[in-house]
Amino acid sequence: MKAIVYREYGAADVLKLEEVPKPVPAGHEVLIRVRAAAVNPLDWHLMRGVPSFVRVFAGLQKPKRTRLGADVAGEVELAGAAVAGLKPGDSVFGAVDGAFAEYVSASESFVALKPQNMTYEQAAAVPIGGLTALQALRDKGKIQSGQAVLINGASGGVGIFAVQISKWMGAKVTGICSTRNVDLVRGIGAQKVIDYTCEDFAASSERYEVIFDLVGNRSLAEFRRVLNPRGVFIACGGGGPETPASHLLVGMIKQLVLGWFTSQQLVGILAKRRKEDLELLSQLMTSGDITPVIDRCYNLSEVPQAMRYLEEGHACGKVVITMQEHN
């Protein structure tokens, strides 16, 4: 089968389309014929091995695992002997390892049935972004109906789900984005949209119970200024390929230390792959409470181009890899 492989850290040029053995699913795994995948910042962090502490678990000198791609949607071709809830022919989506390929093997606990009203490309756009937004806002932010929520980076791969999930939870949502994405962010449920090119959220008199920062382009002090005394600030990622590891570490340490001395909660989020949360996201897609936004689609051979585009930091919604060229 064809798959994207990388054997050294670096820019997108390290990604190669190669012939590799087709995986064989273990007892609790399913073999998925990939119909679509999606690109995440996680992929370029692993591809480049940055920030440097990523290499502690990914491999110090070169990547331990040579495959990328976490978001997937496709059809179950073969189910392991211990798989109970899925069967060949089922259309599924989920968060896996090595989705930039014609086939991928994954634990049945990391995938769920694809909503019938979603295409494979739409379903593949959801897992990592949707899980991150859901777990951040529900588990960390503990959003209550009527609360004011601020989402910085509302038009990005996680932000589009954060806006919609906040609205579904009954929050009053304010989204921050660039001029060209104002109408989109308003259209997916934000009651107020701040165009950061002409308005400074930190200078506003507005106060929020929950702030979800997906960009990392403003100081923690500025966010705390508009956060209620007992509000929750959630940081997720931030920075680009050239952001020094020292900058990220200093920010993390500052947030941790300040959290000891304030009534405000200052937390981070690292999404977990949970079948029950994927099933909830499936229900929200079926009901129309979540609608994926796709910026661009690339073919499997074009994953390097897709990665370069994502690294530019201007994607509106998700960047999707379609397998149409190989079907």
TIMILUM-976754 format. One record per residue (C-alpha): residue number from 0; residue in one letter; chain; x, y, z. Coordinates in pm, 1 decimal, m for minus. Layout:
N
+-----+---+---+----------+----------+----------+
|   k | r | c |     east |    north |       up |
+-----+---+---+----------+----------+----------+
| NUM | A | A |        X |        Y |        Z |
...
+-----+---+---+----------+----------+----------+
This chain:
327
+-----+---+---+----------+----------+----------+
|   k | r | c |     east |    north |       up |
+-----+---+---+----------+----------+----------+
|   0 | M | A |      0.0 |      0.0 |      0.0 |
|   1 | K | A |    102.0 |    364.2 |    m35.2 |
|   2 | A | A |    179.5 |    573.9 |    272.2 |
|   3 | I | A |    357.3 |    893.0 |    371.9 |
|   4 | V | A |    682.3 |    808.1 |    553.6 |
|   5 | Y | A |    950.1 |   1021.3 |    721.4 |
|   6 | R | A |   1276.7 |    899.4 |    869.3 |
|   7 | E | A |   1435.8 |   1224.7 |    980.4 |
|   8 | Y | A |   1318.4 |   1549.2 |   1136.1 |
|   9 | G | A |   1282.5 |   1856.3 |    920.2 |
|  10 | A | A |   1056.9 |   2060.6 |    693.4 |
|  11 | A | A |    792.2 |   1903.5 |    470.6 |
|  12 | D | A |   1058.6 |   1783.4 |    225.6 |
|  13 | V | A |   1130.4 |   1489.9 |    461.5 |
|  14 | L | A |    787.3 |   1343.1 |    381.1 |
|  15 | K | A |    796.6 |   1073.7 |    111.9 |
|  16 | L | A |    522.4 |    869.3 |    m53.0 |
|  17 | E | A |    634.7 |    505.3 |    m42.0 |
|  18 | E | A |    512.8 |    148.8 |    m72.2 |
|  19 | V | A |    488.7 |    m12.0 |    273.1 |
|  20 | P | A |    339.0 |   m335.9 |    405.8 |
|  21 | K | A |    m33.8 |   m336.8 |    467.6 |
|  22 | P | A |    m97.5 |   m351.5 |    844.4 |
|  23 | V | A |   m252.3 |   m656.1 |   1010.9 |
|  24 | P | A |   m496.3 |   m571.5 |   1293.0 |
|  25 | A | A |   m441.3 |   m723.3 |   1637.4 |
|  26 | G | A |   m721.6 |   m869.4 |   1847.2 |
|  27 | H | A |   m884.4 |   m541.3 |   1953.0 |
|  28 | E | A |   m799.0 |   m353.9 |   1634.7 |
|  29 | V | A |   m971.9 |   m285.4 |   1305.8 |
|  30 | L | A |   m810.3 |   m241.3 |    965.2 |
|  31 | I | A |   m948.4 |     75.9 |    806.8 |
|  32 | R | A |   m941.8 |    153.2 |    437.7 |
|  33 | V | A |   m868.1 |    523.8 |    457.3 |
|  34 | R | A |  m1105.9 |    745.8 |    260.9 |
|  35 | A | A |   m990.9 |   1074.9 |    411.1 |
|  36 | A | A |   m753.6 |   1209.1 |    674.0 |
|  37 | A | A |   m676.3 |   1556.0 |    810.6 |
|  38 | V | A |   m363.0 |   1750.0 |    899.2 |
|  39 | N | A |   m306.2 |   1881.6 |   1253.4 |
|  40 | P | A |    m38.2 |   2095.8 |   1420.1 |
|  41 | L | A |     55.2 |   1773.6 |   1601.7 |
|  42 | D | A |    179.0 |   1641.2 |   1266.5 |
|  43 | W | A |    422.3 |   1923.0 |   1198.5 |
|  44 | H | A |    543.9 |   1918.1 |   1558.5 |
|  45 | L | A |    634.3 |   1550.8 |   1510.2 |
|  46 | M | A |    766.3 |   1606.2 |   1157.0 |
|  47 | R | A |   1005.1 |   1880.3 |   1267.6 |
|  48 | G | A |   1073.8 |   1743.8 |   1617.2 |
|  49 | V | A |    992.3 |   2084.0 |   1766.1 |
|  50 | P | A |    977.2 |   2213.5 |   2026.9 |
|  51 | S | A |   1282.5 |   2012.1 |   2127.3 |
|  52 | F | A |   1113.9 |   1839.7 |   2422.4 |
|  53 | V | A |    888.5 |   1660.9 |   2168.6 |
|  54 | R | A |   1188.8 |   1440.2 |   2089.6 |
|  55 | V | A |   1191.5 |   1299.1 |   2441.8 |
|  56 | F | A |    904.0 |   1071.6 |   2345.8 |
|  57 | A | A |    921.2 |   1090.4 |   1963.3 |
|  58 | G | A |   1290.5 |   1001.1 |   1932.0 |
|  59 | L | A |   1601.7 |   1201.9 |   2017.8 |
|  60 | Q | A |   1793.9 |   1180.7 |   1688.4 |
|  61 | K | A |   1527.1 |   1053.9 |   1450.0 |
|  62 | P | A |   1157.4 |    963.0 |   1476.9 |
|  63 | K | A |   1078.6 |    630.6 |   1641.0 |
|  64 | R | A |    758.6 |    603.9 |   1440.1 |
|  65 | T | A |    787.3 |    693.2 |   1074.9 |
|  66 | R | A |    420.5 |    757.8 |   1001.2 |
|  67 | L | A |    204.9 |   1066.9 |   1052.7 |
|  68 | G | A |   m167.7 |   1144.4 |   1049.8 |
|  69 | A | A |   m407.9 |   1128.8 |   1343.8 |
|  70 | D | A |   m750.6 |   1214.9 |   1197.2 |
|  71 | V | A |   m911.6 |    946.3 |    982.6 |
|  72 | A | A |  m1237.9 |    842.4 |    821.5 |
|  73 | G | A |  m1289.1 |    526.8 |    620.6 |
|  74 | E | A |  m1433.2 |    177.3 |    602.8 |
|  75 | V | A |  m1356.5 |   m120.2 |    825.1 |
|  76 | E | A |  m1203.2 |   m384.7 |    601.0 |
|  77 | L | A |  m1108.4 |   m637.3 |    868.4 |
|  78 | A | A |  m1184.5 |   m667.0 |   1240.1 |
|  79 | G | A |   m960.8 |   m837.8 |   1495.2 |
|  80 | A | A |  m1085.3 |  m1148.0 |   1674.3 |
|  81 | A | A |  m1165.2 |   m956.5 |   1995.7 |
|  82 | V | A |  m1348.9 |   m664.9 |   1832.5 |
|  83 | A | A |  m1710.0 |   m654.0 |   1947.6 |
|  84 | G | A |  m1875.0 |   m334.3 |   1825.1 |
|  85 | L | A |  m1752.3 |   m299.0 |   1466.4 |
|  86 | K | A |  m1761.8 |   m518.2 |   1156.6 |
|  87 | P | A |  m1628.0 |   m511.2 |    800.2 |
|  88 | G | A |  m1813.5 |   m257.4 |    589.8 |
|  89 | D | A |  m1879.2 |    m13.1 |    875.5 |
|  90 | S | A |  m1798.5 |    350.1 |    800.1 |
|  91 | V | A |  m1596.0 |    495.4 |   1086.9 |
|  92 | F | A |  m1396.3 |    799.6 |   1192.7 |
|  93 | G | A |  m1151.3 |    850.9 |   1473.2 |
|  94 | A | A |   m808.5 |    943.1 |   1610.2 |
|  95 | V | A |   m535.5 |    699.1 |   1506.4 |
|  96 | D | A |   m163.0 |    673.7 |   1428.5 |
|  97 | G | A |    m46.9 |    680.3 |   1066.3 |
|  98 | A | A |   m358.6 |    798.5 |    881.4 |
|  99 | F | A |   m163.6 |    936.2 |    582.5 |
| 100 | A | A |   m190.4 |    602.0 |    406.9 |
| 101 | E | A |   m425.0 |    382.6 |    208.0 |
| 102 | Y | A |   m483.9 |    164.6 |    514.6 |
| 103 | V | A |   m437.6 |    206.5 |    888.2 |
| 104 | S | A |   m483.6 |    m27.5 |   1182.8 |
| 105 | A | A |   m639.0 |    119.1 |   1497.1 |
| 106 | S | A |   m781.8 |     16.9 |   1833.6 |
| 107 | E | A |  m1159.7 |    m11.8 |   1821.0 |
| 108 | S | A |  m1168.3 |    220.6 |   2125.4 |
| 109 | F | A |  m1022.1 |    503.8 |   1914.1 |
| 110 | V | A |  m1290.7 |    503.7 |   1643.5 |
| 111 | A | A |  m1668.2 |    541.1 |   1619.1 |
| 112 | L | A |  m1933.0 |    503.6 |   1352.0 |
| 113 | K | A |  m1933.6 |    788.1 |   1099.8 |
| 114 | P | A |  m2250.5 |   1001.0 |   1092.8 |
| 115 | Q | A |  m2451.0 |    917.0 |    782.0 |
| 116 | N | A |  m2504.9 |   1285.9 |    702.3 |
| 117 | M | A |  m2129.3 |   1353.4 |    680.6 |
| 118 | T | A |  m1892.1 |   1279.8 |    393.5 |
| 119 | Y | A |  m1566.3 |   1102.1 |    468.8 |
| 120 | E | A |  m1382.8 |   1432.5 |    424.5 |
| 121 | Q | A |  m1611.7 |   1607.6 |    672.4 |
| 122 | A | A |  m1583.9 |   1326.3 |    926.9 |
| 123 | A | A |  m1204.0 |   1316.5 |    897.3 |
| 124 | A | A |  m1194.8 |   1687.6 |    983.8 |
| 125 | V | A |  m1343.3 |   1630.1 |   1327.9 |
| 126 | P | A |  m1156.5 |   1390.7 |   1565.7 |
| 127 | I | A |   m852.8 |   1575.3 |   1707.5 |
| 128 | G | A |  m1001.5 |   1924.5 |   1679.7 |
| 129 | G | A |  m1338.1 |   1813.7 |   1812.9 |
| 130 | L | A |  m1193.0 |   1611.5 |   2100.9 |
| 131 | T | A |   m964.5 |   1899.4 |   2200.7 |
| 132 | A | A |  m1246.4 |   2154.1 |   2201.5 |
| 133 | L | A |  m1492.8 |   1925.3 |   2380.0 |
| 134 | Q | A |  m1255.6 |   1814.8 |   2654.6 |
| 135 | A | A |  m1119.0 |   2165.8 |   2707.1 |
| 136 | L | A |  m1455.2 |   2336.9 |   2739.4 |
| 137 | R | A |  m1648.5 |   2061.5 |   2915.8 |
| 138 | D | A |  m1382.1 |   1908.6 |   3140.0 |
| 139 | K | A |  m1146.6 |   2203.2 |   3202.0 |
| 140 | G | A |  m1377.1 |   2502.1 |   3154.2 |
| 141 | K | A |  m1688.1 |   2331.1 |   3295.5 |
| 142 | I | A |  m1901.1 |   2570.4 |   3093.7 |
| 143 | Q | A |  m2246.7 |   2647.7 |   3229.8 |
| 144 | S | A |  m2539.0 |   2780.9 |   3029.1 |
| 145 | G | A |  m2535.3 |   3159.2 |   3005.8 |
| 146 | Q | A |  m2163.5 |   3200.2 |   3075.5 |
| 147 | A | A |  m1949.9 |   3428.1 |   2861.1 |
| 148 | V | A |  m1677.3 |   3243.8 |   2667.3 |
| 149 | L | A |  m1392.5 |   3397.1 |   2466.2 |
| 150 | I | A |  m1221.4 |   3188.6 |   2197.7 |
| 151 | N | A |   m895.9 |   3322.1 |   2054.3 |
| 152 | G | A |   m835.2 |   3159.4 |   1716.3 |
| 153 | A | A |  m1203.2 |   3093.6 |   1650.2 |
| 154 | S | A |  m1159.1 |   3013.5 |   1280.2 |
| 155 | G | A |   m881.9 |   2755.0 |   1320.5 |
| 156 | G | A |   m890.3 |   2377.2 |   1326.9 |
| 157 | V | A |   m989.7 |   2360.9 |   1694.8 |
| 158 | G | A |  m1156.8 |   2700.8 |   1714.4 |
| 159 | I | A |  m1437.9 |   2615.0 |   1472.9 |
| 160 | F | A |  m1541.4 |   2330.6 |   1703.8 |
| 161 | A | A |  m1487.4 |   2536.4 |   2018.5 |
| 162 | V | A |  m1735.2 |   2798.6 |   1895.5 |
| 163 | Q | A |  m1998.7 |   2540.4 |   1806.1 |
| 164 | I | A |  m1955.5 |   2329.7 |   2121.1 |
| 165 | S | A |  m1970.0 |   2639.6 |   2342.1 |
| 166 | K | A |  m2294.2 |   2740.8 |   2172.5 |
| 167 | W | A |  m2432.4 |   2387.4 |   2215.2 |
| 168 | M | A |  m2351.3 |   2410.2 |   2587.4 |
| 169 | G | A |  m2551.9 |   2732.5 |   2611.6 |
| 170 | A | A |  m2265.3 |   2981.0 |   2640.9 |
| 171 | K | A |  m2251.4 |   3335.5 |   2506.7 |
| 172 | V | A |  m1964.7 |   3303.3 |   2262.8 |
| 173 | T | A |  m1718.7 |   3569.0 |   2151.7 |
| 174 | G | A |  m1471.0 |   3465.0 |   1884.0 |
| 175 | I | A |  m1146.8 |   3636.0 |   1782.5 |
| 176 | C | A |  m1030.5 |   3602.1 |   1421.9 |
| 177 | S | A |   m903.6 |   3796.7 |   1121.2 |
| 178 | T | A |  m1117.7 |   4014.4 |    897.0 |
| 179 | R | A |  m1169.3 |   3753.6 |    626.3 |
| 180 | N | A |  m1312.9 |   3501.3 |    873.6 |
| 181 | V | A |  m1555.2 |   3727.2 |   1064.5 |
| 182 | D | A |  m1863.2 |   3611.5 |    873.1 |
| 183 | L | A |  m1765.8 |   3245.3 |    907.3 |
| 184 | V | A |  m1719.4 |   3266.2 |   1285.3 |
| 185 | R | A |  m2048.7 |   3448.6 |   1322.6 |
| 186 | G | A |  m2216.0 |   3193.1 |   1098.9 |
| 187 | I | A |  m2109.4 |   2895.0 |   1313.7 |
| 188 | G | A |  m2255.7 |   3044.4 |   1628.5 |
| 189 | A | A |  m2048.7 |   3323.2 |   1780.2 |
| 190 | Q | A |  m2274.7 |   3597.1 |   1916.6 |
| 191 | K | A |  m1991.9 |   3847.4 |   1893.8 |
| 192 | V | A |  m1685.5 |   3844.5 |   1670.8 |
| 193 | I | A |  m1370.7 |   4048.8 |   1736.1 |
| 194 | D | A |  m1157.1 |   4127.5 |   1432.7 |
| 195 | Y | A |   m810.6 |   4140.0 |   1588.0 |
| 196 | T | A |   m680.3 |   4360.3 |   1306.9 |
| 197 | C | A |   m895.1 |   4652.5 |   1420.0 |
| 198 | E | A |  m1010.0 |   4576.4 |   1776.6 |
| 199 | D | A |   m817.5 |   4483.1 |   2091.4 |
| 200 | F | A |  m1002.9 |   4242.0 |   2317.3 |
| 201 | A | A |   m776.2 |   4332.7 |   2610.3 |
| 202 | A | A |   m894.0 |   4696.0 |   2598.0 |
| 203 | S | A |  m1259.0 |   4595.2 |   2623.1 |
| 204 | S | A |  m1476.1 |   4617.4 |   2935.5 |
| 205 | E | A |  m1612.3 |   4268.5 |   2863.0 |
| 206 | R | A |  m1538.2 |   3994.4 |   3116.7 |
| 207 | Y | A |  m1545.5 |   3620.1 |   3058.0 |
| 208 | E | A |  m1597.4 |   3308.5 |   3268.5 |
| 209 | V | A |  m1392.1 |   3095.1 |   3029.1 |
| 210 | I | A |  m1116.2 |   3192.7 |   2785.7 |
| 211 | F | A |   m981.0 |   2937.0 |   2537.2 |
| 212 | D | A |   m654.9 |   3053.2 |   2375.0 |
| 213 | L | A |   m559.2 |   2862.1 |   2061.9 |
| 214 | V | A |   m305.6 |   3107.1 |   1923.3 |
| 215 | G | A |    m59.7 |   3208.3 |   2196.2 |
| 216 | N | A |     m3.9 |   3550.2 |   2041.8 |
| 217 | R | A |    m99.3 |   3756.1 |   2347.7 |
| 218 | S | A |     35.4 |   3765.1 |   2701.2 |
| 219 | L | A |   m118.8 |   3577.4 |   2988.8 |
| 220 | A | A |   m157.2 |   3911.1 |   3171.7 |
| 221 | E | A |   m378.1 |   4045.1 |   2891.8 |
| 222 | F | A |   m607.3 |   3743.5 |   2906.1 |
| 223 | R | A |   m626.2 |   3754.5 |   3285.8 |
| 224 | R | A |   m732.1 |   4119.7 |   3266.2 |
| 225 | V | A |  m1059.6 |   4021.7 |   3095.5 |
| 226 | L | A |  m1107.8 |   3695.3 |   3287.2 |
| 227 | N | A |  m1346.0 |   3692.1 |   3582.7 |
| 228 | P | A |  m1179.1 |   3651.4 |   3925.5 |
| 229 | R | A |  m1284.6 |   3285.6 |   3939.1 |
| 230 | G | A |  m1277.6 |   3226.4 |   3566.2 |
| 231 | V | A |  m1087.7 |   2958.3 |   3375.7 |
| 232 | F | A |   m812.5 |   3026.9 |   3121.0 |
| 233 | I | A |   m729.2 |   2730.8 |   2895.2 |
| 234 | A | A |   m415.8 |   2735.3 |   2680.3 |
| 235 | C | A |   m376.9 |   2503.2 |   2383.4 |
| 236 | G | A |    m68.6 |   2501.9 |   2164.3 |
| 237 | G | A |     36.8 |   2835.3 |   2024.4 |
| 238 | G | A |    344.9 |   2933.4 |   1832.9 |
| 239 | G | A |    469.9 |   2820.7 |   1495.1 |
| 240 | P | A |    755.3 |   2604.5 |   1365.8 |
| 241 | E | A |   1010.1 |   2876.1 |   1442.4 |
| 242 | T | A |    889.9 |   2946.0 |   1798.5 |
| 243 | P | A |   1179.6 |   2869.8 |   2037.8 |
| 244 | A | A |   1122.5 |   2588.7 |   2286.4 |
| 245 | S | A |   1242.1 |   2823.3 |   2561.2 |
| 246 | H | A |    954.7 |   3061.0 |   2484.0 |
| 247 | L | A |    698.0 |   2783.8 |   2517.1 |
| 248 | L | A |    854.7 |   2646.7 |   2835.2 |
| 249 | V | A |    868.8 |   2988.7 |   2999.4 |
| 250 | G | A |    501.9 |   3040.7 |   2918.8 |
| 251 | M | A |    405.2 |   2703.3 |   3064.0 |
| 252 | I | A |    606.2 |   2762.7 |   3382.0 |
| 253 | K | A |    466.4 |   3113.3 |   3425.3 |
| 254 | Q | A |    111.8 |   2984.8 |   3389.5 |
| 255 | L | A |    174.7 |   2703.8 |   3639.0 |
| 256 | V | A |    334.1 |   2930.1 |   3900.9 |
| 257 | L | A |     74.4 |   3205.8 |   3868.3 |
| 258 | G | A |   m197.3 |   2945.6 |   3915.0 |
| 259 | W | A |    m79.1 |   2895.7 |   4273.1 |
| 260 | F | A |   m138.3 |   3260.3 |   4362.1 |
| 261 | T | A |   m467.7 |   3348.9 |   4196.1 |
| 262 | S | A |   m832.8 |   3252.3 |   4224.1 |
| 263 | Q | A |   m836.2 |   3222.4 |   3845.4 |
| 264 | Q | A |   m775.1 |   2875.4 |   3706.2 |
| 265 | L | A |   m491.0 |   2865.2 |   3451.3 |
| 266 | V | A |   m477.5 |   2530.1 |   3277.5 |
| 267 | G | A |   m365.5 |   2355.4 |   2960.1 |
| 268 | I | A |   m526.3 |   2080.9 |   2753.8 |
| 269 | L | A |   m395.9 |   1769.3 |   2582.3 |
| 270 | A | A |   m682.5 |   1579.3 |   2423.1 |
| 271 | K | A |   m735.9 |   1211.3 |   2497.8 |
| 272 | R | A |   m869.9 |    960.0 |   2248.4 |
| 273 | R | A |  m1202.4 |    845.8 |   2395.6 |
| 274 | K | A |  m1461.4 |    643.3 |   2209.2 |
| 275 | E | A |  m1746.2 |    789.2 |   2414.2 |
| 276 | D | A |  m1639.9 |   1142.0 |   2319.3 |
| 277 | L | A |  m1613.2 |   1046.6 |   1952.7 |
| 278 | E | A |  m1964.5 |    905.9 |   1976.7 |
| 279 | L | A |  m2085.2 |   1232.6 |   2129.1 |
| 280 | L | A |  m1921.1 |   1428.5 |   1847.6 |
| 281 | S | A |  m2096.0 |   1194.9 |   1602.2 |
| 282 | Q | A |  m2430.1 |   1273.5 |   1765.6 |
| 283 | L | A |  m2360.4 |   1647.2 |   1746.0 |
| 284 | M | A |  m2276.4 |   1617.6 |   1375.9 |
| 285 | T | A |  m2593.4 |   1417.1 |   1314.0 |
| 286 | S | A |  m2807.0 |   1676.5 |   1493.5 |
| 287 | G | A |  m2639.6 |   1965.6 |   1314.1 |
| 288 | D | A |  m2492.4 |   2117.5 |   1629.5 |
| 289 | I | A |  m2146.6 |   2067.1 |   1477.9 |
| 290 | T | A |  m2067.5 |   2129.0 |   1113.1 |
| 291 | P | A |  m1704.5 |   2076.1 |   1004.8 |
| 292 | V | A |  m1538.8 |   2354.5 |    806.8 |
| 293 | I | A |  m1288.6 |   2244.5 |    542.1 |
| 294 | D | A |  m1038.6 |   2497.9 |    411.7 |
| 295 | R | A |   m863.5 |   2289.3 |    145.2 |
| 296 | C | A |   m834.2 |   1930.1 |     26.5 |
| 297 | Y | A |   m513.0 |   1764.5 |    m94.5 |
| 298 | N | A |   m439.6 |   1418.4 |   m231.3 |
| 299 | L | A |   m217.8 |   1170.2 |    m47.9 |
| 300 | S | A |     81.8 |   1254.6 |   m265.7 |
| 301 | E | A |     31.9 |   1621.0 |   m174.1 |
| 302 | V | A |     70.1 |   1582.2 |    203.4 |
| 303 | P | A |    395.3 |   1786.8 |    198.2 |
| 304 | Q | A |    208.6 |   2077.2 |     36.3 |
| 305 | A | A |    m73.5 |   2040.0 |    288.9 |
| 306 | M | A |    177.4 |   2052.3 |    573.0 |
| 307 | R | A |    342.1 |   2366.6 |    434.6 |
| 308 | Y | A |      4.6 |   2535.1 |    407.1 |
| 309 | L | A |    m90.5 |   2443.1 |    763.6 |
| 310 | E | A |    241.9 |   2573.5 |    894.2 |
| 311 | E | A |    166.0 |   2914.7 |    746.8 |
| 312 | G | A |    m98.6 |   2951.4 |   1016.7 |
| 313 | H | A |   m376.5 |   3092.6 |    800.0 |
| 314 | A | A |   m598.2 |   2787.1 |    747.5 |
| 315 | C | A |   m966.2 |   2854.1 |    805.3 |
| 316 | G | A |  m1102.1 |   2532.2 |    949.3 |
| 317 | K | A |   m939.5 |   2201.1 |    860.5 |
| 318 | V | A |   m693.2 |   2091.0 |    592.9 |
| 319 | V | A |   m805.6 |   1751.9 |    463.2 |
| 320 | I | A |   m630.4 |   1470.6 |    275.6 |
| 321 | T | A |   m859.3 |   1284.1 |     37.9 |
| 322 | M | A |   m784.5 |    936.6 |    m95.9 |
| 323 | Q | A |   m987.8 |    987.6 |   m410.6 |
| 324 | E | A |   m683.0 |    960.4 |   m635.2 |
| 325 | H | A |   m620.1 |    604.3 |   m518.3 |
| 326 | N | A |   m979.1 |    473.6 |   m514.6 |
+-----+---+---+----------+----------+----------+
